[in-house]
């Protein structure tokens, strides 16, 4: 996924998933990679 650019909003939501909602980094990254692979790249 090199070269993929993400919006600031997308990045902030990813951080929020870890810091505020208690999800693990690996869990969040897995979900985001899955969404991006299905064409849901912000």
CORUR-V730335 format. One line per field, one symbol per residue. ss: DSSP state (h for helix, s for strand, l for the rest). burial: I if it has 16 or more other C-alpha atoms within 10 Angstrom, else O. A space follows every 10 residues. Layout:
ss: ???
burial: ???
This chain:
ss: lllllllhhh hhhhhhhhhl llllhhhhhh hhhhhhhlll ll
burial: OOOOOOOOOO OOOIOOIIOO OOOOOOOOOO OIOOOOOOOO OO
